Amino acid sequence: MIKPSFSFKYNGIPFNELEKQILNTENGYKVVLPDGLTVECKADYNDKYGVTHWVNYWSNPTDHPSGQISEIYDCDITVPFDPDPPVTRKNRQATWEPETFRIVKTTGANVKEDDLSTREERLWAGQESESHCAVGRSALETFPFFDITRQGKGVLVAVGWTGQWKARFFRNADSCRIVFGIEHANFYMKPGESLRTASATVLEYSDGQENAHNAWRRYIKDIVSPIGKPGRPATPPFAGLFWGGVPSAEMVRRWEGIVSEKLPLDTCWIDAGWYEPLRSMTTADQSADWPKVGTWKINEFYHPDRYQNLIRYLKDHGKKFLVWFEPERLKRSIDIWTKYLLQSDDSQDDSVIIALNDDEVLEALTKKIGDVIEELQLDWYRQDYNISPLKFWLHEDEENRSGITEIKYITNLYKFWDNLLERFPHLMIDDCAGGGQRIDIEMLSRSVPLWRSDYQCMWDCVPEANQMQNTCASWWMPWSGIGYGPKLGDTYSFRSAYTGGIAMRPWEHVDPEWQFENAEVPFEWARTYFNEYVSIRRYFGEDFYALIPNSKENTSWNAQQYHDPEDQSGIILAFRRARSPFSVLHSRPKGFLPEAEYEFTDADSGTRFVRKGSDLLDKGLDLCLDTPRSSMLLRYKKL
């Protein structure tokens, strides 16, 4: 198990040179400097999953300012790795073998085809690498999860900070030093001040990446995620998505159609545009007007009964209710209900962020949003974030106090969500944030990302990108969601979106062509594949194996296995892409018991066959698709 470790400079002096007391505590240790500054590292060791998690808490209990604190690395660990061959002209081929030391990084939610895809970076002795997120959004540019590996041994690391973080990796001959923290933190602490900084979550492994990532998935599922906890749903929703400017009466009418056609959607998802002061009644105008946020008052022009008839209908038919909010962004021209931050003294921008670093603002926000949640009787609260906060935070910082605004803002963001969850113990939170741009382990402990990339908003979103995204997201988290539609009837495309939760878009907007009877939905197809998805949805929270390396090439395949190790059942999803010349993929599925026999069923043909576990493990399984751009779903169970 990794021992929690952190570092910083104090008045320019490195941590290891500081005079200090180190005191053991019940769940970690405490560092006390001679002038009274105290840093307490609170740690949790989970032996079952092999995970160490820690958070650092800072306090200045004195009556005088602290010294200057800089280069804070909330995680500063050194992990042993065997040396790689020396890099020379004569052995350059050997040095590029896949067993050499490498860092696996993940592309953030950048609204591109390669969102949430992995890339490998090799480091040789003496080299270093750096990663960071962008503009204060923790999963923009780079995802805050890393796999540092060599020959089946390594460490998984998660940066626990929803603001601007930076990570650095230093490769030594026989080890790697891994550090990360809040990028712009450089401050002194005022008398009596206390705060927390980033958390670290680390899993050290020695039996291969697949086993490590499945231990990680189980840790996220069993310990971190709210999904499956008492009083909470067992999976993310299979939702029907509707724009907030669709009038309530029309919303009920569309749900009546969904119910009458026996489509197994379980959640009504109301997205942006349901609030004052909007009045538009066309899709084009509503798409332009929705950013006029800030009032969080139900718009009685669209919803004269304040959604009460829809709420009754949903409850009568066993459906959940989800509504979109964006409380951190404020339009100064709409409704100045609280204090806000500017990004410069002369800023004329209408969009600003609320001063969530202020405890009074936190209290007011908790009540304002909580009261709307209570009136709407919400099951899911969806929080978006379409603004870049870093400039606002840095502009607000006092001299020699860089990072303090961000630290207080992010800490109060966590408190805001914790307050909502305390007031509404049943409530689930969707971490949207511009489409997956604040996915980090702190947010995963309070929420689920149901729309993990805004790439799915694009009119030309390709199914192969969904396959890639599902494969990579499954490496790091058991539960997340994706948007799909609006056209239905393409089985290859729909199966490419199969993941923990799906938001369906055929009836999304206000114009007549989006009405239930005009949406051109092939209902027999929809019933078949909607029910297919519902029947296998639980498996996306189980162990995961990528059966072919993830690729964006249209000449390749994609194949995924989700395996329940408890009852020894699971699914295999396979996709032969449009330009793939290969009709057979020889796969090596995992997780089977050698002595057991397994019955496989092809969901399309109904064909059944039996394989022994030892044969599956030793010889593999051929997946055959005669037609390019086609898919396969195999279910299996232990006999």
Secondary structure, DSSP 4 states (H G I P E B T S, - for coil): -PPP--EEEETTEEGGGS--EEEEETTEEEEE-TTS-EEEEEEEEETTTTEEEEEEEEE--SSS----EEEEESEEEEEE-PPPPP--STTHHHHTSTTS-EEEEEB---SSTTTT-EEEEE--TT-EEEEE-BTTBTTSSB-SEEEEEETTEEEEEEEE-SS-EEEEEEEETTEEEEEEEETT-EE---TT-EEEEEEEEEEEESS-HHHHHHHHHHHIIIII-STTSTTS-SS--EEEEE-TTS-HHHHHHHHHHHHHTT----EEEE-S--BTT----SHHHHHHHTT--S---B-TTT-TTTTHHHHHHHHHTT-EEEEEE-TTEEETTT---S-EE-SSTT---SEEEE-TTSHHHHHHHHHHHHHHHHHHT-SEEEE---S--HHHHHHHPPTTEETHHHHHHHHHHHHHHHHHHHH-TT-EEEE-HHHHTT-SHHHHTT-B-SS--GGGGSTT--HHHHHHHHHHHHHH-S--EEEE-S----HHHHHHT-SSEEEE-TT-SSSGGGSGGGS---HHHHHHHHHHHHHHGGGGGSEEEESS-----TTSEEEEEEEETTTTEEEEEEEE-TT---SEEEE------TT-EEEEEETTT--EEEEEHHHHHHH-EEEE--SSSEEEEEEEEE-
